[in-house]
Amino acid sequence: MRVVFIGTPAFSVPALDAITEAGHEVLCVYTQPPRPAGRGKKERPSQVHECALALNLPVRHPASLKDPGAQTDFAALGADVAVVVAYGLILPQAVLDAPRRGCLNIHASLLPRWRGAAPIQRAVMAGDAETGISIMQMEAGLDTGPVLLERRLPILPQDTAGDLHDRLAGLGARCIVEALEGLGTLVPVPQPRVGVSYAEKIDKAEARIDWAAPAAEVDHKIRGLSPFPGAWCEVSGERVKILRSRVAEGQGPAGQVLTGTTIACGSGAVELLELQRAGKRPLDADEFLRGIEMPARLG
C-alpha cells in the first residue's frame, strides 16, 4: 500500500521499520520539527526523523498541519492510508480525509480505557493488570474512533512505564502490519460508551512521592513515572529519583526508613530498588547505600 507515516518519538520507530520491511511504499514521513536538546540546546531531529533518514525516506516536519498549504501538500501525496503513532500534533479533518482509506492510529491502551496523552504511564500508575494495543480508525474526537484490531498485554508486577513502553512499541509494530494486510476485511468496532477514561499528560508536579499513601499506590506511582519524569523524594535534604520499587513487608510512620531502602507508607511498606541522585547515574539499592547515609525518615 501507499502509506504516509506520521509519528515522532522512539515509540513510533518500530512501526515505521515494520511497515517498510513488510513491503509497503512509504511515500513520506511526517514528524514534529527538530527541538533544542542537550546542554548546548542544539536542535535535534526526532527519533522518527532519524529513522526515516536512515531508511532514505522523505521527511516533512511542519509546525502545524492546520495551514491550507500543508494540507494541500499532504493530499497531493495520493496515499492509500496514513499511519499515525504518537505524533503529538492535532490532525485537522482535511488531513484525516485525504488518504483513500483514512488514517489508522496505533494507540497504547485497550480503548476506551486511557484515551489521551499518557496511556502507558497511567495504566501502571492505576495498577492495571493488563493493557495492549488498539489499531483505531481515526476521527475528529480524541481517540474516539472505531477499533479495527486489538491485542492484549499483561502488566507484570515490577514493570515500569519504560519496560511496558518497549514491549508495546514492538506489539504495535506487529499489529499495524496485520491491520494493513487486513484492510477491507477487518470490521471497525465502535468503542463502548462505558469504561471511558482519560490519560492526562504527566505533570511534573505530581511526581513527588507521598509516603502517607498506601504502599501499593506508592509503588504504582514510582513504576509508572519511571524513567521519566521520575518519582522523587528528599533524602537528607537531597532530591533523589526512585526508578524501581516493590511492595514489601513492614509498618511504621509514613516515610520512616525501616531497614536499608525499605520505607514505611500510610499502610504497608515499599522497598526502593533503583535510585538516582541528581546528576548521577541510576544505582541499585546496595550501590546507593554505599554512597549516602540514610536518615531515619524520608521527606
Summary of the structure (lengths in Angstrom):
residues: 299
radius of gyration: 21.6
end to end distance: 55.8
largest distance: 65.7
contacts: 967
relative contact order: 0.11
helix: 27%
strand: 30%
